[in-house]
Amino acid sequence: MIRVAFFDAKAYDRPSFEHYGSEHDMQFRFLETKLNEDTVELARGCDAVCVFVNDTVNAAVIDRLYDIGVKLIALRSAGYNNVDVQAAFGKIHVVHVPAYSPYAVAEHAIALLLTSVRRIHKAYNRTREFNFSLNGLTGFDFHGKTVGVIGTGKIGRIFIDICRGFGMKVIAYDLFPAQDSGIEYVTLDELFARSDVISLHCPLTDGTRHMINAAAIEKMKKGVVIVNTSRGALIDAEALLEGIKARKIGAACLDVYEEEADIFFEDRSGHILNDELLSRLISMPNVIVTSHQAFLTEEALNNIAETTVGNILSCFENDGVCNNELCYRCGSIERCKKERKEKCF
C-alpha cells in the first residue's frame, strides 16, 4: 500500500481522490493544515506527500521530508513555484499536473471579465434590493476591442479562442510562441500600448515576477482592464492599486493575489483582514477578486485526482520515467524529461 499525506485538504478534494486511490490500494491521510516547516512531521510514515499551491515546500521542508523517508512530492496543480525543485533534486522526486482542465481557467477568466465590464455583480446586488436603476451600469462591447494575452500555453490559447468568438482582435506575447497558431505575436511593450484588455496566462518565474509593475502600467492605455487567473506575483499589487487610484487602470479581475497563502481558501468573514493592501483592492468599485477559484469545476477536480494518482503510481511501480516529473537535472525543469526515458535520478 502507498501511503500519502494529503496537505491543505478541502471537502471538495476528498471524493475524487478517495475514488481513484481506492482503485489502486492507495491510502490518503487527509490533513487540513498546510505543509510547512512546522507541520512537516505530519508526513512521517508516509511514502509521498500531496500538496497544493499554498503549501510551502522549501529546502528546509524538503530536507526534513527526505530525512523521514518521504520519496515523492506530488503537486495537484500545474504551477510549482512554491516548490524548491533544485533542492529536491537527488533526494525526492517531484511531479505535477500539467493540464487538468484548461477550459475551467480560461472560462473563469472570461466570466470575471464579463462580470466586470457589464457590471453584472453590481446589477445583481441592486435588484436583490428591488433597485432597478441602470445608472452607473454602462459597460462596453467586446467586439472590436483588442485583447493582449501574455502566455499562450493551453489555457492562453483557449482564452484566445473564446475572445475570437466575441469578435475581439487578439495579440499575444510569449517567450516560446506557438508555431502555426495564427496568433499575432508582439513585444511586451507593444502589447501594453495596444491592448484594451490584458489577460495573464503565464507561469511565475524570476523573469515574470512583477511583470505588471508601475513602469508597465505607465505604458498601457488609459482604462485598460487587467485579468489575472495565473499567479498573484505576476502583478505588483501596490503598483496596481496606484494605477487604479490614478484612473489609469479601468478595472482589475483577480483570481490570485501575491500574498494569498494565509488568506485564500479559508473563511475570514468573522475576522479583521490584516492585509491592508488586499482590503483596499477589494474595496475598489472596479476590482473583482475571487479566491483562486478558476480551477474549481467537477471536470477539473476529477482530472486532477486521476492524474495525481497516476503520477504517484508511476513513480512507485514503474522502473522507467515518473509521469509528469519536474527536475533540475538539465536546468530546464519541465522540458528536460522529454529527452529521457528514465527517472531524473
C-alpha positions, 0 to 999 in steps of 0.5 A: 500500500502507498501511503500519502499525506494529503496537505491543505485538504478541502471537502471538495478534494476528498471524493475524487481522490478517495475514488481513484486511490481506492482503485489502486490500494492507495491510502490518503491521510487527509490533513487540513493544515498546510505543509510547512516547516512546522507541520512537516512531521505530519508526513512521517510514515508516509511514502509521498506527500500531496500538496497544493499551491499554498503549501510551502515546500522549501529546502528546509521542508524538503530536507526534513521530508527526505530525512523521514523517508518521504520519496515523492512530492506530488503537486495537484496543480500545474504551477510549482513555484512554491516548490524548491525543485533544485533542492529536491533534486537527488533526494525526492522526486517531484511531479505535477499536473500539467493540464487538468482542465484548461477550459475551467481557467480560461472560462473563469477568466472570461466570466470575471471579465464579463462580470466586470465590464457589464457590471453584472455583480453590481446589477445583481446586488441592486435588484436583490434590493428591488433597485432597478436603476441602470445608472452607473451600469454602462459597460462596453462591447467586446467586439472590436476591442483588442485583447493582449494575452501574455502566455499562450500555453493551453489555457492562453490559447483557449482564452484566445479562442473564446475572445475570437468568438466575441469578435475581439482582435487578439495579440499575444506575447510569449517567450516560446510562441506557438508555431502555426497558431495564427496568433499575432505575436508582439513585444511586451511593450507593444502589447501594453500600448495596444491592448484594451484588455490584458489577460495573464496566462503565464507561469511565475518565474524570476523573469515574470515576477512583477511583470505588471509593475508601475513602469508597465502600467505607465505604458498601457492605455488609459482604462485598460482592464487587467485579468489575472487567473495565473499567479498573484506575483505576476502583478505588483499589487501596490503598483496596481492599486496606484494605477487604479487610484490614478484612473489609469487602470479601468478595472482589475479581475483577480483570481490570485493575489501575491500574498494569498497563502494565509488568506485564500481558501479559508473563511475570514468573514468573522475576522479583521483582514490584516492585509491592508493592501488586499482590503483596499483592492477589494474595496475598489468599485472596479476590482473583482477578486475571487479566491483562486477559484478558476480551477474549481469545476467537477471536470477539473477536480476529477482530472486532477485526482486521476492524474495525481494518482497516476503520477504517484503510481508511476513513480512507485511501480514503474522502473522507467520515467515518473509521469509528469516529473519536474527536475533540475537535472538539465536546468530546464525543469519541465522540458528536460524529461522529454529527452529521457526515458528514465527517472531524473535520478 
